[in-house]
Amino acid sequence: MFNEYLTLPNGIKVPQLALGTWLIDDDKAADAVKAALDIGYRHIDTAQAYANERGVGEGIRASGINREEIFVTTKVAAEHKDYKSAADGIDGSLKALGLDYIDMMIIHSPQPWVEVNQSDNRYFEGNLEAWHALTDAYKAGKIKAIGVSNFLKEDIENIWNNAEVKPIVNQVLCHISNTPLELIDYCQSKDIVVEAYSPVAHGEALRIPAIAQMAEKYGVSVPQLCIRYDIQLGMIVLPKTANPVHMKSNADVDFVISDEDMEILKHLEKIDNYGDSSFFPVYGGKLKGYSGKPGTEEI
C-alpha cells in the first residue's frame, strides 16, 4: 500500500495510506511516527487539537528520512474563526513541528467543538477568515495544499463560492456502517479528494457481526477490510495506532473487495453508537466544555 498515491488538483501527490495520531500523547508521538516511517508509511496526520505536533516533528527528524519524502498534514483548530488566530496557529504549527513547510493544512471543523451537534451556526464568515489565513500561508509557501475537515455541502459551498483558492481535500468520518455517500459523491464531483478518519469506527467495527463475517470471507482482519473499503471508495485513509504490529497489518491490504460486496458494505445498517467514545462530537456527541486538547472534555 505504501506505493499507492492520489494526486490532488494542484498536482501534489499524497500517499493514500496515512498514520493517524489522534489521542497519541505528545511524549509517545515521536516513537509512533518513527516506527511508522521505518515500516514504510510516508503520510502522517496530526492536528493542533491533538497537542502532539512537537512529538510528530521529533519522530520525523529521528527517522532520518528525507523531509521531501514525507507528507505531513495538520489542522487549524476548530475554535480559530478569525484571521489572526488562524494565522498565528499556522505559524505555531510550523514551530511546534519544527518544519520549514507543512504539506497540507485543513480547517478541523466548520464549528468549534462545543457547538458541534448543538448549534445551527455554521460560522460561514469565520471559516472564510480562517480560509483566508490558510490561503495566504499557501501563497507564501508555508503550506503546499489546503483543505477542510468535517465540512458538509453547505460549508464547502461557502468557501467554494467566495474564495480564490478552492479546497482540495475534505477529511470526514467514513467507515463501513457509516458512509456519507452523498457527501463523498459531491466532493469528488468537484475534484475534492476525500479522506477517511476512524476507518475502523474507533474500534467499534470489531463488534459488528456482518463486518466480521465479510472479513472472514476474504481471509483478512476487520481493520484490514475496513481500510480496504475506504481505499476502494477512492479515499485517503488514516487509521490511527501507536502499535507497530497494527501499523504493519493496517498496510497489508493488497486484496480487492468485489463490486457486489462493496455495495453490501455501503448499505449496512448504520452504527447506533461508538461505545465509550460516543461523547466525542465527531461521533455524534455533545460537549459542555472543551479547550481543544484531548483530556479536557466535559461531557
Backbone torsions as a table, in degrees:
resi	resn	phi	psi	omega
1	MET	NA	-18.3	-173.4
2	PHE	-71.0	-12.7	179.3
3	ASN	-100.2	7.3	-179.8
4	GLU	-94.8	126.2	-178.5
5	TYR	-129.1	151.6	167.3
6	LEU	-113.0	146.1	-178.9
7	THR	-103.6	124.4	178.1
8	LEU	-74.1	160.8	-179.5
9	PRO	-57.0	-24.5	178.3
10	ASN	-89.6	9.7	174.2
11	GLY	92.3	-6.6	-179.5
12	ILE	-77.3	135.2	179.3
13	LYS	-93.9	134.5	-177.5
14	VAL	-121.1	127.6	174.0
15	PRO	-57.6	132.2	-172.4
16	GLN	-73.7	-23.9	176.9
17	LEU	-108.4	129.0	-178.6
18	ALA	-126.3	159.5	170.0
19	LEU	-92.9	119.4	172.6
20	GLY	-83.8	145.5	-175.6
21	THR	-124.2	14.1	177.4
22	TRP	-58.3	134.9	177.3
23	LEU	68.7	14.2	169.1
24	ILE	-94.9	118.5	-175.9
25	ASP	-61.1	152.7	-177.3
26	ASP	-57.0	-38.4	-178.1
27	ASP	-78.0	-6.7	175.7
28	LYS	-108.2	-13.6	-172.9
29	ALA	-65.6	-38.8	-177.5
30	ALA	-60.3	-46.4	-179.7
31	ASP	-65.0	-40.1	-179.9
32	ALA	-64.8	-44.7	-179.1
33	VAL	-66.1	-44.2	179.3
34	LYS	-62.4	-41.7	178.3
35	ALA	-61.6	-44.4	179.7
36	ALA	-62.2	-44.1	-179.9
37	LEU	-66.2	-37.1	176.9
38	ASP	-63.7	-35.6	-179.9
39	ILE	-72.0	-30.2	178.6
40	GLY	136.4	-6.3	176.0
41	TYR	-62.2	145.5	177.1
42	ARG	-133.6	14.5	178.8
43	HIS	-136.0	121.2	-179.7
44	ILE	-120.9	130.4	-178.3
45	ASP	-114.0	125.7	177.7
46	THR	-136.9	-168.2	-179.8
47	ALA	-165.9	154.5	173.8
48	GLN	-56.9	-39.6	-177.1
49	ALA	-68.8	-19.0	-179.7
50	TYR	-76.9	-15.9	179.7
51	ALA	56.0	35.0	178.8
52	ASN	-135.1	17.2	-179.2
53	GLU	-60.2	-37.9	179.3
54	ARG	-59.4	-47.4	-179.9
55	GLY	-65.5	-38.2	177.1
56	VAL	-60.8	-46.3	178.7
57	GLY	-61.9	-39.3	178.7
58	GLU	-62.4	-42.5	179.1
59	GLY	-64.4	-36.6	177.4
60	ILE	-63.3	-46.9	-179.7
61	ARG	-66.3	-38.1	-178.2
62	ALA	-69.3	-20.5	-177.1
63	SER	-69.0	-26.7	-177.1
64	GLY	76.7	3.4	179.6
65	ILE	-84.3	142.1	-179.9
66	ASN	-56.4	134.4	-178.7
67	ARG	-53.5	-38.7	-175.6
68	GLU	-65.3	-16.9	-178.7
69	GLU	-88.6	-7.7	-174.9
70	ILE	-112.5	129.9	178.5
71	PHE	-99.8	120.5	-175.9
72	VAL	-115.5	125.8	176.4
73	THR	-114.7	135.5	169.0
74	THR	-137.5	178.8	-169.2
75	LYS	-135.7	139.1	171.9
76	VAL	-68.9	130.5	-178.0
77	ALA	-55.2	140.5	-177.5
78	ALA	-59.2	-23.8	-177.4
79	GLU	-82.6	-10.4	-176.7
80	HIS	-85.9	91.0	-176.8
81	LYS	-115.6	28.6	170.2
82	ASP	-141.2	160.8	-172.6
83	TYR	-59.0	-47.3	-173.8
84	LYS	-63.8	-47.8	-178.5
85	SER	-65.0	-37.0	178.0
86	ALA	-67.4	-45.2	-179.6
87	ALA	-64.0	-43.6	178.2
88	ASP	-62.7	-38.0	178.9
89	GLY	-65.4	-38.2	177.8
90	ILE	-61.6	-47.4	178.1
91	ASP	-64.1	-35.3	177.6
92	GLY	-64.4	-37.9	178.1
93	SER	-66.7	-42.7	177.1
94	LEU	-58.5	-42.3	-179.6
95	LYS	-68.3	-45.8	-178.7
96	ALA	-63.3	-43.3	179.1
97	LEU	-70.7	-25.9	-177.0
98	GLY	71.4	33.8	-177.1
99	LEU	-114.9	154.5	177.8
100	ASP	-80.1	-24.7	177.4
101	TYR	-153.1	161.4	176.1
102	ILE	-115.0	133.4	-176.8
103	ASP	-67.3	-41.9	177.5
104	MET	-149.7	140.6	176.9
105	MET	-134.9	136.9	-174.2
106	ILE	-133.5	152.5	174.7
107	ILE	-73.6	124.7	-169.2
108	HIS	-67.7	-34.1	-179.2
109	SER	-159.6	146.3	177.1
110	PRO	-68.4	-19.1	179.3
111	GLN	-125.3	150.0	168.9
112	PRO	-57.4	148.3	-173.5
113	TRP	-58.9	-34.0	-178.1
114	VAL	-68.9	-11.6	179.3
115	GLU	-106.3	-10.8	-179.7
116	VAL	-62.9	132.8	-177.3
117	ASN	67.6	10.6	-177.6
118	GLN	-133.4	-7.3	-173.6
119	SER	-141.0	147.0	175.2
120	ASP	-89.5	-4.4	-179.9
121	ASN	-72.4	113.2	-178.9
122	ARG	-92.5	2.0	175.6
123	TYR	54.1	46.4	-179.2
124	PHE	-57.3	-47.4	-179.3
125	GLU	-68.1	-42.7	179.8
126	GLY	-62.4	-37.8	178.5
127	ASN	-70.3	-33.6	174.8
128	LEU	-67.1	-35.7	176.2
129	GLU	-63.5	-47.9	179.1
130	ALA	-63.2	-38.1	179.0
131	TRP	-65.4	-38.3	177.3
132	HIS	-59.8	-42.3	178.3
133	ALA	-64.4	-42.5	177.2
134	LEU	-63.2	-41.5	-179.7
135	THR	-62.0	-43.8	179.3
136	ASP	-64.2	-39.8	178.2
137	ALA	-67.1	-36.2	176.8
138	TYR	-63.5	-46.6	-180.0
139	LYS	-66.0	-29.3	-179.8
140	ALA	-81.8	-5.0	179.3
141	GLY	84.8	7.4	178.0
142	LYS	-74.2	-28.7	-178.0
143	ILE	-131.7	140.6	-177.6
144	LYS	-92.9	-21.1	179.1
145	ALA	-155.0	148.5	-178.6
146	ILE	-132.2	148.7	-178.0
147	GLY	-161.5	-159.0	-174.9
148	VAL	-137.1	173.1	178.3
149	SER	-146.8	141.4	179.1
150	ASN	62.6	21.5	-179.2
151	PHE	-86.9	133.3	172.7
152	LEU	-86.8	175.5	-177.0
153	LYS	-54.4	-46.2	-177.0
154	GLU	-65.2	-33.3	179.3
155	ASP	-69.5	-40.6	178.4
156	ILE	-66.5	-43.2	-178.2
157	GLU	-63.6	-32.8	176.5
158	ASN	-57.7	-45.9	179.3
159	ILE	-76.0	-43.5	-176.8
160	TRP	-56.9	-40.2	-174.7
161	ASN	-86.7	-9.4	-173.8
162	ASN	-125.9	1.0	-175.2
163	ALA	-121.6	148.8	178.7
164	GLU	-70.5	-47.6	179.0
165	VAL	-95.1	128.5	-175.6
166	LYS	-90.5	149.7	174.6
167	PRO	-66.5	139.6	-177.9
168	ILE	-117.0	-0.2	177.2
169	VAL	-143.9	144.3	168.6
170	ASN	-133.2	115.7	-180.0
171	GLN	-95.0	122.7	-173.2
172	VAL	-136.7	163.4	171.4
173	LEU	-70.5	123.7	179.3
174	CYS	-154.7	121.2	176.4
175	HIS	-157.7	166.7	174.7
176	ILE	-56.6	129.0	-177.2
177	SER	88.7	2.1	170.6
178	ASN	-161.3	78.9	-176.1
179	THR	-115.8	113.2	179.9
180	PRO	-78.0	74.3	-171.1
181	LEU	-60.6	-41.6	-179.0
182	GLU	-65.3	-40.6	179.3
183	LEU	-66.9	-40.7	177.8
184	ILE	-62.0	-46.3	179.8
185	ASP	-61.6	-42.3	179.4
186	TYR	-61.0	-49.1	-179.1
187	CYS	-61.3	-47.3	-177.4
188	GLN	-65.9	-27.2	176.4
189	SER	-67.7	-22.1	178.3
190	LYS	-103.0	13.9	-177.3
191	ASP	60.5	28.6	172.4
192	ILE	-90.4	119.6	178.8
193	VAL	-74.2	135.3	-178.2
194	VAL	-104.4	133.4	177.2
195	GLU	-108.8	145.7	-178.6
196	ALA	-113.1	116.4	170.7
197	TYR	-99.3	163.3	-176.2
198	SER	50.0	52.1	-177.6
199	PRO	-65.2	-17.4	178.4
200	VAL	-107.0	19.5	177.1
201	ALA	58.7	39.6	-178.7
202	HIS	55.1	36.4	178.4
203	GLY	90.3	-14.4	-174.8
204	GLU	-71.8	-19.5	177.5
205	ALA	-62.0	-25.9	179.5
206	LEU	-65.2	-17.9	-177.3
207	ARG	-94.9	-1.2	-174.9
208	ILE	-99.8	111.2	-174.5
209	PRO	-55.9	-40.1	-177.1
210	ALA	-62.8	-34.5	178.1
211	ILE	-71.1	-41.9	178.9
212	ALA	-62.2	-39.6	179.7
213	GLN	-65.4	-40.7	178.6
214	MET	-67.3	-39.1	178.3
215	ALA	-62.2	-41.0	179.1
216	GLU	-62.9	-37.2	178.6
217	LYS	-58.2	-37.7	-177.8
218	TYR	-94.0	-0.5	178.7
219	GLY	68.0	33.7	-178.9
220	VAL	-128.8	171.0	176.4
221	SER	-80.2	163.5	175.9
222	VAL	-58.5	-47.3	177.6
223	PRO	-58.4	-39.9	179.3
224	GLN	-63.6	-42.2	177.5
225	LEU	-62.7	-43.3	-178.1
226	CYS	-64.1	-42.4	-179.7
227	ILE	-67.0	-43.3	179.9
228	ARG	-62.8	-37.9	178.7
229	TYR	-57.1	-49.5	-179.7
230	ASP	-66.2	-36.0	177.8
231	ILE	-61.4	-43.4	-178.7
232	GLN	-72.5	-13.9	170.9
233	LEU	-80.2	-2.5	178.7
234	GLY	85.3	23.8	-174.7
235	MET	-103.3	158.1	164.4
236	ILE	-82.2	135.6	-171.5
237	VAL	-119.0	136.4	-171.8
238	LEU	-125.9	67.6	175.9
239	PRO	-66.7	137.2	-177.9
240	LYS	-103.0	129.9	172.7
241	THR	-164.8	151.1	172.6
242	ALA	-107.8	2.7	-176.2
243	ASN	-96.0	115.2	-178.6
244	PRO	-57.5	-32.6	178.0
245	VAL	-62.9	-43.7	178.2
246	HIS	-69.6	-35.4	176.7
247	MET	-57.0	-43.4	-179.2
248	LYS	-67.3	-46.3	-177.4
249	SER	-68.6	-33.5	178.1
250	ASN	-63.8	-25.8	-179.4
251	ALA	-91.1	-9.0	-177.6
252	ASP	-90.6	70.4	-174.1
253	VAL	-127.4	38.2	-180.0
254	ASP	-86.8	57.5	173.1
255	PHE	-132.4	171.2	-177.0
256	VAL	-126.9	126.4	173.6
257	ILE	-81.2	131.6	-178.3
258	SER	-63.9	157.0	178.3
259	ASP	-58.5	-40.1	-179.4
260	GLU	-62.6	-44.1	-178.9
261	ASP	-72.3	-31.8	175.2
262	MET	-60.9	-40.6	179.1
263	GLU	-65.5	-38.9	176.9
264	ILE	-62.1	-45.9	-177.3
265	LEU	-67.5	-35.6	179.1
266	LYS	-61.1	-29.9	-171.0
267	HIS	-116.0	22.8	172.3
268	LEU	-62.3	152.7	177.1
269	GLU	-54.3	136.4	-175.8
270	LYS	-65.9	138.2	177.3
271	ILE	-57.9	139.2	-175.0
272	ASP	-95.7	-19.3	175.8
273	ASN	-164.0	168.0	-178.7
274	TYR	-115.8	34.6	175.8
275	GLY	57.9	-136.5	-177.4
276	ASP	-65.9	-13.8	-179.2
277	SER	-96.8	7.0	-175.8
278	SER	-64.2	-16.5	-179.4
279	PHE	-75.3	-18.7	-179.9
280	PHE	-65.5	136.3	179.8
281	PRO	-56.0	-34.6	-179.3
282	VAL	-65.2	-18.7	178.3
283	TYR	-106.9	18.7	176.3
284	GLY	95.4	2.0	-178.1
285	GLY	-80.8	172.6	-179.8
286	LYS	-130.2	131.7	-179.5
287	LEU	-104.5	144.5	172.9
288	LYS	-85.1	-32.8	-179.8
289	GLY	-158.5	148.4	-176.3
290	TYR	-163.8	128.6	-178.7
291	SER	-88.1	-7.9	-175.5
292	GLY	103.2	-6.2	-178.7
293	LYS	-117.5	143.7	177.5
294	PRO	-56.1	142.7	177.8
295	GLY	94.3	-4.4	-178.7
296	THR	-110.0	12.3	-177.9
297	GLU	-70.6	141.3	168.5
298	GLU	-116.0	117.0	-172.8
299	ILE	-84.3	NA	NA
